[in-house]
Amino acid sequence: MQAMTIAPSQSPALQASGHGEIEPLHDAVERLLRAADAESVRNECEAFARCLLPEARLTWREAAAEPVGGHLVVELGADPQTDRVLELHTTEPDSAAWADMIGWLGRLASARLRQLAETANLYEAISRLALAERLQRALYAIAEQAGAEHNMNDMMSALHGIVGSLMYAENFFIVLYDAQNRTVRFPYFVDSVDPDIPDPEGIRPIEAIENTLTWHVLKSGKSMMGASTELEKNLPGPRVPIGPPSDDWLGVPMKRADDVVGALVVQSYRPDTRYTQNDRELLTYVAQHVQTALERRQAHEELERRVTTRTAALREANRVLRQQVLQRQRGERLQAALFRIAELANTSDSIENFYAAVHRVIGGLLYARNFYIALLSEDQNKLTFPYSVDELDGVREPRELGRGLTEFVLRNGKALLADRDEIDRLNRDMVLSTSGARSLHWLGVPLIWNEKSMGVLAVQSYTPEHTYSARDQELLTFVSYHIANALQRKYTTESLKQAYASLERRVTERTRALALANRDLREQIAERERVERRLKYETLHDSLTGLPNRTLLLQRLEQALNHYRENPSDLFAVLFIDLDRFKVINDSVGHLVGDDLLFQVGGRVRACLKTRDVVARLGGDEFAVLVEGITDPQAATHIAERIIAQLQTPFRLGAKEIFTSASIGIALPTPDYTRPEELLRDADSAMYRAKAEGRHRAAVFDDRLRREALMLLELEGDLRRAIARNEFVPFFQPIVDIVDTRVVGYEALLRWRHPERGLLPPGEFLAVAEDTGCAEAIDWQIFEQVARQARALTRDEGFISINVSGSHFRSPNLDQRLLDLFAEHQVPARCIRVEVTERALLENPAQVKRILENLRHHGVGIALDDFGTGYSSLSYLHQYPIETLKIDRSFVIELPAEESEGHSTAVVRAIQALADSLRMQVIAEGIETEAQLRALRRIGCRYGQGFLFAQPQPASKWLGAPLSLDA
């Protein structure tokens, strides 16, 4: 500062100046020392310089740039903040007289620029320190929220406030992502513009927000920042905006290790409020702490939930203990009643006295002034009333089974508690048709023995003072079990005697067999015999599950078959078990988990059987069971159902929980079986029937299955011979213009001229042909015949439709083969239409699309058959070159006869409108009545086919036929 005061006084030019010229210089210096930024310094220096040199001009130059020549240039000073140099430019010739003053001005400017730079650095350091302090306070606050006492919603609001203390966050939401289940949830969502606020507890699939900005953050694991519309333009995939567009949008992922578990998003609807890179980094850092806080809070809430659950359980246990004292008298009374019923079953001299005593026992438990017992007759067709006491209905005569309250309970096998309103409702709904005196309250429970409803126990009230509750129903149901057992004992005393005799005989045989086995075991003590047993075990058992293999099963099965021939009363059964969808499990979780599943399945099946029964693994996911000593075929079905129920329980394999089910086929011995393989084969056939009926069930092999198997084998042979003999022919059904019945084309339909059974439609053999791999060869025979007859039928004007199944599209050269076939017979491509189903489009869609586009490019028409019965996806209509939609006959049949709008009319009208908008042709199938034709004409459908016009006929029928049909 001393140099700044001395230098001007030493300048001769300045000393020569008058007092009026010095005054502006002093003001400029004062303003220069108060300049707030570099540009103000330049302006004040320029004002000072012009007091000395009126032509002077000050500019900034980058430090690395060269000075501009042509006039006098003086460097006054450098700006440390921007790395620029302040230069003075002048063209005055006597500027050298002011050199000292200009130098002094430069030193003054340099000093002020350094002061401004130091001040800016100091302010920046203070700002960073304040930001770091705010961030630290925010992180402490986030950590405190994890252990706070308030609920999760309050915690989310607190997190919102914390983020808002760091940046603009008026619009803020949190999304949580479950990658394993592919779901998202928005536990917190605040938006000042968007009225559509998602449910905080609602869980939706990730596909619901696919291709949105939030979805891209979750999928990429990277933050995104910018205007929402600009971000959506630059993202791959279709634009899917959700909510109003924002002027600025910032979203950062929340991660656990490398896995994305959610995201934080802030957005601004203000043009003057934007987010910076600093905000982006800050929110990314905060997001990880928010994720940690959320996980800690969720763990804390889970712990609190468990504590609450345990406390409630203890409280409930305490309540139960207190109630047990009050219920003890009732339990003792019930126990005395049950003892009395059991005693009556053994001491009553007659069944009538037993019934009366039972009535008295029940009367001690609940209101039973009106009470009766109903039993099925021996032929199961009549209902008898061996005991009845009633205020209004004095005598109940036996009757045929009808639709009364008693029959309702008997038919459903479940108790019924109904008041008069409920009974009236059931009568109105035609469920019941009651007769006799009308009761105000009625309670009936079934009497079940041998797992069948054999009778009904009923009480009723005709006055409102006496009602029945669910507790009375539970009590009477419980008592009915004991009454049913007592009745069963009385009716089956002789059967029990026979069973006891049989049991004693079997115990004696079993004791003798055990004695023989014990003797044999004592003899087998040598090392060589132990080695032989081990080798035999490994030969006859499966290495994975340790169960017997096919060889051992066949040996045991042959023994059982031989024993059955000697004693046909000793039944046995073969169960063939196949796991449903095991290949899907194997492909999805791996073969190691699949092997573990097979091991556990074998253990569960083994647990459902007796020790003497054999469980064998035949290979893959197939098991077989030999059940011996069964009394009737129904026992085998019960065992199969027990196995199915056991396998329905989920399997815990490592960290995964696997669900599976089983289909079981059952084969029972008959004198026709000579080899054990035949039983195993028939059980396998029954298993396939169980799969065909919907899986997760059991099916018994019977004569019908045997006949079907023989017919299937015979049909397969006939199919292969028919292909060699060219017995398959096309029949043609006209497609007409329903306005004037003009024939516009034909559909080629498959028929089989069977040498013995006559003309067969495809429904009788096509499924077998597809299973045996003959369907494609049959189709190509039809395609060949259609190509030979096409020109004569169409007369080069109409068209012929051929049905191409999905299996053909597995061949990549299908399109070329068809085009070569048409060229060989000189058939114009425009005269042929290829009909495909929606199912065919689902298999290998890329290849199907290429084939259809090539056919369409060469002029072949493409029609979508049975439209409306499959997925009916609109994507088919623009992804594939489809020009014709064929409405399935199921919609045409349901068209109303009158001009009313029904469901089918709306569907057909919608299909027609859709086709018109896409400029597609519509053909209605299955037109059989004039009413259907009139309905289609009203809708605007132009083309159709069906029995109303003509039935499918050979080509010879239509050659030379008129082009118009009389509908």
ABEGO torsion letter per residue (X at the ends): XAAAAAAAAABAAAAABBAAAAAAAAAAAAAAAABABAAAAAAAAAAAAAAABAABBBBBBBAABBBBBGBBBBBAEBBAAAGBBBBBBBABAAAAAAAAAAAAAAAAAAAAAAAAAAAAAAAAAAAAAAAAAAAAAAAAAAAAAAABABBAAAAAAAAAAAAAAABBAABBBBBBBBAAAGBBBBABBBBAABABBBBAABBBBAAAABGBAAAAAAAAGBBBBEBAAAAAAABBEBBBBBEBBBABBBBBBBBBEABBAEBBBBBBABAABBBBAAAAAAAAAAAAAAAAAAAAAAAAAAAAAAAAAAAAAAAAAAAAAAAAAAAAAAAAAAAAAAAAAAAAAAABABAAAAAAAAAAAAAAABBAABBBBBBBBAAGABBBBABBBBAABABBBBBBBBABAAAAAAAAGBBBBBBAAAAAAAAAAGABBBBEBBBABBBBBBBBBGGBBABBBBBBBABAABBBBAAAAAAAAAAAAAAAAAAAAAAAAAAAAAAAAAAAAAAAAAAAAAAAAAAAAAABABAAAAAAAAAAAAAABBAAAGBBBAAAAAAAAAAAAAAAAABAABBBBBBBBBBBGAAAAAAAAEAAAAAAAAAAAAAAAAAABBAABBBBBAEEABBBBBBBGBABAAAAAAAAAAAAAAAABBBBBEABBBBBBBBBBBBBBBAABABAAAAAAAAAAAAAAAAAAGEGBBBBBBAAAAAAAAAAAAAAAAAAAAAAAGABBBBBBBBBBAAAGBBAEBBBBBBBBBAAAEBBBAAAAAAAAAAAGAAAAAAAAAAAAAAAAAAAAAGGABBBBBBBBAAAAABAAAAAAAAAAAAAAGBBAAABBBBBBAAAAABGAAAAAAAAAAAAAAGBBBBBBGBGABAGBAAAAAABBBABBBBBAAAAAABBABABBBAAAAAAAAAAAAAAAAGBBBBBBGBABAAAAAAAAAAGBABBBEAAABBBBBAAAABGBBABBBX
